[in-house]
Amino acid sequence: MMSEALRSTRRPIVLSLSPGPAPVEKLDELRQYAQMWRISDDVWDLWHSTVQFPQGLLEQFATITKWAGVSRPGHWADADMLPLGRLGPNPGWGDPRDTRLSHDEQRTLVTLWCIFHSPLMIGGTLPSLDDWTLSLLTNPRYWRSTSAQRESPGNHQR
C-alpha cells in the first residue's frame, strides 16, 4: 500500500488523498492511511452552484459542518484549494482568469477555511497575486485567530 511505502522511507512525506467527497464514516481509515483527504468535489470561484461540479463556496458550509472537529495534528480534512488571485495558466475549470469571488466572498472563504482548520493551499498563480489578495493571505488577524483556536481548551487539534 502507498502509505506503508511512504512510511518505510523514514522521511516526512505527506500523503494527501483526493477521492472526491471522502465519506465521513471512513474517518478512521483516512487517518490510518493519510495525513490529508479532500472532503468535497472541486470548489471553484463562484458563490453558489446548482450542479455537483464545480461546487461553490456556499455548498462548502454544509460539507464542512459534517466534518467539523475531526482535524488533528498530522490528520487534516481538506476543504480544497483556495481559488484566489489569478487562476491560470490552466485552471481545472474554465479559462484563465482572475477569481470571480467578490472581496467579501474571498474573506468568507479564507475565514471559513481557517475556522475549519483546513490546509491552506492557494489555487492561484503566486507570482501574479494582486495587492488585495496578497494582503488577504498575509493578514495577521486570520493567523492570530487560528492560533488562539489551536490553544483554546477543548480544541480537538491537540
C-alpha positions in Angstrom: 0.0 0.0 0.0 1.2 3.5 -0.8 1.0 4.8 2.8 3.2 1.9 4.0 5.8 2.5 1.2 5.9 6.2 2.2 6.4 5.4 5.9 9.2 3.0 5.1 11.2 5.8 3.6 11.5 7.3 7.1 11.2 10.7 5.6 8.5 13.3 6.5 6.2 12.8 3.5 2.5 13.9 3.5 0.0 11.7 1.7 -3.0 13.7 0.5 -5.9 11.8 -0.9 -8.4 13.3 -3.3 -11.1 10.6 -3.6 -13.8 13.1 -4.4 -16.0 13.7 -1.4 -14.5 11.4 1.2 -17.1 9.7 3.3 -17.1 10.9 6.9 -17.9 7.4 8.1 -14.4 6.3 6.8 -12.6 8.8 9.1 -10.7 6.1 11.0 -9.4 4.6 7.7 -8.5 8.0 6.3 -6.5 8.8 9.4 -4.8 5.4 9.3 -3.5 5.8 5.8 -3.2 9.5 5.0 -2.4 12.9 6.5 -4.9 14.9 4.4 -8.1 14.0 2.5 -10.4 16.0 0.4 -13.9 16.3 1.8 -15.7 17.5 -1.4 -15.6 17.8 -5.1 -13.7 20.7 -6.6 -14.6 24.1 -5.2 -14.2 27.0 -7.6 -14.6 30.7 -7.7 -18.3 31.1 -7.5 -20.6 31.6 -4.6 -23.3 29.1 -5.4 -23.6 26.2 -7.9 -26.6 24.3 -8.9 -24.6 21.3 -10.2 -22.2 18.9 -8.4 -19.1 20.2 -10.4 -18.0 22.7 -9.9 -19.1 23.5 -6.3 -19.4 27.0 -5.0 -18.4 28.4 -1.6 -21.9 28.3 -0.3 -22.1 24.5 -0.7 -19.0 24.1 1.4 -20.7 25.3 4.6 -22.9 22.1 4.8 -19.9 19.9 3.9 -17.6 21.5 6.5 -20.3 21.1 9.1 -20.3 17.4 8.7 -16.5 17.3 9.1 -16.2 19.9 11.9 -13.8 18.9 14.7 -12.1 15.9 13.1 -8.8 17.5 12.1 -5.9 16.7 14.4 -2.2 17.4 14.1 -1.0 15.1 11.3 -4.5 14.4 10.0 -6.4 17.1 8.2 -9.8 17.2 6.5 -9.1 19.3 3.3 -11.8 21.7 2.1 -10.0 22.1 -1.2 -7.6 24.8 -2.6 -8.3 28.5 -2.3 -9.4 29.7 -5.8 -8.0 33.2 -5.2 -5.9 35.6 -7.3 -5.0 34.7 -10.9 -6.4 31.3 -11.8 -4.2 30.1 -14.6 -2.4 29.3 -16.9 -4.6 26.2 -17.0 -7.3 26.2 -14.3 -9.2 22.9 -13.9 -12.4 24.6 -14.8 -12.9 27.4 -17.3 -10.4 29.7 -18.9 -7.5 31.6 -17.2 -8.9 34.5 -15.2 -8.8 36.5 -12.0 -11.0 35.0 -9.3 -14.7 35.7 -9.8 -15.3 35.9 -6.0 -16.0 39.3 -4.6 -13.8 40.7 -1.9 -16.4 39.8 0.7 -16.7 36.2 -0.7 -12.9 35.9 -0.6 -12.8 37.0 3.1 -15.6 34.5 3.8 -13.7 31.7 2.1 -10.4 32.3 4.0 -12.3 32.8 7.3 -14.2 29.5 6.8 -11.1 27.5 5.9 -9.3 29.0 8.9 -12.1 28.2 11.4 -12.3 24.7 10.0 -8.5 24.2 10.1 -8.4 23.2 6.5 -5.0 23.0 4.9 -4.5 26.4 3.1 -3.2 25.9 -0.4 -3.6 28.7 -2.8 -5.0 27.7 -6.2 -3.9 30.9 -7.9 -0.6 31.8 -9.5 1.6 33.2 -6.7 3.8 35.5 -8.8 0.6 37.1 -10.3 -1.0 37.9 -6.9 -2.6 41.3 -6.8 -2.0 43.5 -3.8 -5.5 42.9 -2.4 -5.2 39.1 -2.5 -1.7 39.2 -1.0 -2.9 41.4 1.9 -5.8 39.0 2.5 -3.5 35.9 2.6 -1.0 37.7 4.8 -3.4 39.4 7.2 -2.2 38.6 10.7 -5.8 38.7 12.1 -6.5 35.4 10.4 -3.4 33.7 11.7 -3.9 35.1 15.3 -7.4 33.8 15.3 -6.4 30.3 14.2 -3.5 30.3 16.7 -5.9 31.2 19.5 -8.3 28.4 18.4 -5.5 25.8 18.5 -4.6 26.8 22.0 -8.2 27.0 23.4 -9.4 24.4 25.9 -11.4 21.6 24.4 -9.9 22.1 20.9 -9.7 18.7 19.1 -6.5 19.5 17.3 -4.1 18.9 20.1 
